[in-house]
């Protein structure tokens, strides 16, 4: 009898863990902010997407389209460090670009890919505005977008950060422009 109880308990724990992991990797967190700025030329909406990790979330695309953004910003890890689902993600990128202009910066996952430069060209061809340490200004919205490249994210950098020996690059020149 005790064996059956322990087995049932173990199966329950495993099932709960599987459910938790599924939802943790498939749920979409939504946060809304309203920012008032008297320098803005007009009201506009920005949708921010991050850490899709090669998963073309249909639900996220639908939510983004329904929000009718003026700008979409993607801040890294659009493609995972194995390049999984690359073709699907490039199709997903094209779909996002049909919704609004997309401004994209790299994450640590993209930076680890051997064909990083090729991926950047593919994302540009899909319609992304790839920002690698540069600013762009949208005159219509009076909006400046700064894109800092995640170029400090290889495995050696992680080890150095863990050991406390990592030295960050000075990015202040991009912020002070």
N, C-alpha and C positions, 0 to 999 in steps of 0.2 A: 504494500500500500504506500509506503514512504517513497519507493522508487517511482511510482506513478505520479505522485505529487511533485517530486523534484523534476521529473521529465516534463510534466505539464507546465510547471513554473518556468523552466528553461525555454520551452517553446513559446510561451507567452512573452517573455523578455525579448527573445529574438524577433518575434512578430512586431512588437512595439518598436524595437530598434529599426527594423526595415521600414515601417510606416514613417517614423520620425525622419530617417535619412531621405526617403522619397520626398516628403513635403519640404524638408530643408533645402533640397536641391531643385525643387520645382515650383516653389511659391514665389510670388512676385510681391516685393515690398513697395508700397506706394506712400509717398509723403508729399504733401502739398504745402508750398510756401507762397505767400503773397508779399512781394517786396515793392515798396513805393519809392520812386526816385524821380525827383523833379526834373532831372536832366534827360530822362527818357523822352524820345520823340513822340512815342505813343505807347499804349499798352501792348504787350506781346507775351507770348507763352513759350517757355522753354521746357522740353522734356529731356531729362537726363537718364541715360541708360549706362549701366556698368556691369562688368563681370558676367557676361553671358556665357563665357567659356565654351564656345562652339556649339551652343544650344540655341537653335532658331525658335525662340518662344513665340508661337502663334498668338498666344494670349497677350503678350507684351506688345506685339505688332498691332493687334486690334485696339488695345487700350491707347497706344500712341496715336494711331489714326483717328480714333474717336475724340481725343483731346484737341485735335487740330492745332498742333504747335506751329509757331513761326520758325523755330529753330530746334534741332535735336543735337544734343551733345553726348558723345560716347567717350567715357573716360577709362579706356583700357580693358584688357582681357576679353575682347570681342571674340578672339580665336584662342584656343588653349595652346599650351606649349608643345603639343603633339600635332597641331594642325588639323585636328579632327573636324570632320564635316565642313571642310574648307569651301567646297563648291556650294553647299547649301547656305553657308554663312555669307558668301558673296551674293547669292540670290537674295538673301534676307537684307543685305546692305542696300541692294538696288530697290527693294520694296520700301525701306525706310526713306530713301532719297526721293521717292515719289510723293512722300508725305510732306517733307520740309527739308531745307538745307541741313546737312549733317556735318558737324565738326567733330573730328576724332583725334584723340591722342592715344599713344601706345600705353600698354601695361607691361608688367613683367613677363607675362606669358608670351606676348608677341615678340618681345626682345630676345627671348631664348630660342626662337626659331632660326635655323641655319639660313633660311631664305627670306630673312626679314625684309630686305629691300624689294624683293619680288612681291611679297605680300602687300607692302605699302603701295606699289604700283597697281596691284589688282584692286585694292580698296579705292584708290583714286579713280580707276576705270569704272568702278561700280557707282561712283558719284560722291564718295566721301571727300571732304576737305580735310586732308591729313595735316595736322599741325605738329611739327617737330621743332620745338623751341622758336615759335614765331607767333605773332599777333595778326589777327585780321579784324577789320572794322566793317560793320554793316551800317552804312550811312542811313538806310531806310529806318532802322530801329535805333540809331545812335548807340550801337552796342559794339564793344570791343571784346574779342575772345582771345585769350592767351592759351596756347597749348604747349605745355612743357613735356618734353620727351622723357619717358621712363627708360633712361639709359644707364641705370645703376642697379640692375636687377638680375645679374647672372648669379649662378650658385656660389661663386667665390665671394661676391658682394654680400650674400646672405651670411656666409660663414664669418666674414669680417664684421658685420653688424652684430652678430651673436657674440663675437669675441671683444667687441668694443673698439675695434681698430679701423673701422670703416671711416673714410673721409668723404663727405658729401661734396658734390660740385657746387660752386656758388652760382645760383640761378638769379640772384638779385638784379642783374642787368636787364633781365626780361621783365621783371616786375616794375622797375623804376623808369621804364621807357615811357 
